Amino acid sequence: MVALVVDSPAKVNALHAKAMALGGKDEGAAGPRGDSGFYAGYFRDLDGNKVNAFCMS
């Protein structure tokens, strides 16, 4: 899995939405994970690679 760190939840949302618009497969909608400030979205790219976009908010 590839992980991409960004600096805001808005960028996680935008990256996940763009991946979906371009044909990626949803592997976990963008949103908070747990209660430690971890915010992430997961998807598979067109080659089947799992990608995580995240930030610490």
C-alpha distance (Angstrom), angle and dihedral (degrees) to the residues before:
residue distance angle dihedral
M1 . . .
V2 3.78 . .
A3 3.82 117.6 .
L4 3.79 122.7 -157.3
V5 3.78 117.8 -164.0
V6 3.80 116.9 -151.0
D7 3.79 130.8 176.0
S8 3.80 103.5 -117.0
P9 3.79 143.9 28.2
A10 3.81 88.2 -118.1
K11 3.81 89.9 62.2
V12 3.81 91.2 48.2
N13 3.81 88.3 52.4
A14 3.81 92.4 47.3
L15 3.80 94.1 47.7
H16 3.81 92.9 48.0
A17 3.83 91.9 46.4
K18 3.81 91.8 49.1
A19 3.79 91.2 49.9
M20 3.81 90.0 52.4
A21 3.81 91.6 47.5
L22 3.81 90.4 52.5
G23 3.80 93.9 52.2
G24 3.81 103.2 -88.9
K25 3.81 120.0 148.0
D26 3.79 118.9 -116.1
E27 3.82 113.3 -116.9
G28 3.82 96.3 168.9
A29 3.78 127.8 -12.6
A30 3.79 118.6 -113.3
G31 3.77 112.1 -89.6
P32 3.79 146.4 105.1
R33 3.79 118.5 -50.2
G34 3.78 116.2 -154.7
D35 3.78 120.6 -32.5
S36 3.80 101.4 -72.2
G37 3.83 97.4 91.2
F38 3.83 95.7 -96.9
Y39 3.82 109.6 146.3
A40 3.79 117.7 -176.5
G41 3.77 148.6 156.8
Y42 3.80 126.8 -159.1
F43 3.79 131.2 -155.9
R44 3.78 143.0 154.4
D45 3.78 118.5 -119.7
L46 3.80 123.5 -135.8
D47 3.82 90.6 -85.8
G48 3.81 91.6 53.5
N49 3.81 96.6 -105.5
K50 3.81 114.3 146.6
V51 3.80 113.4 -125.4
N52 3.79 129.8 -170.3
A53 3.80 122.9 -162.2
F54 3.80 112.7 -167.4
C55 3.77 148.8 158.8
M56 3.77 137.4 -175.5
S57 3.78 106.8 -119.3
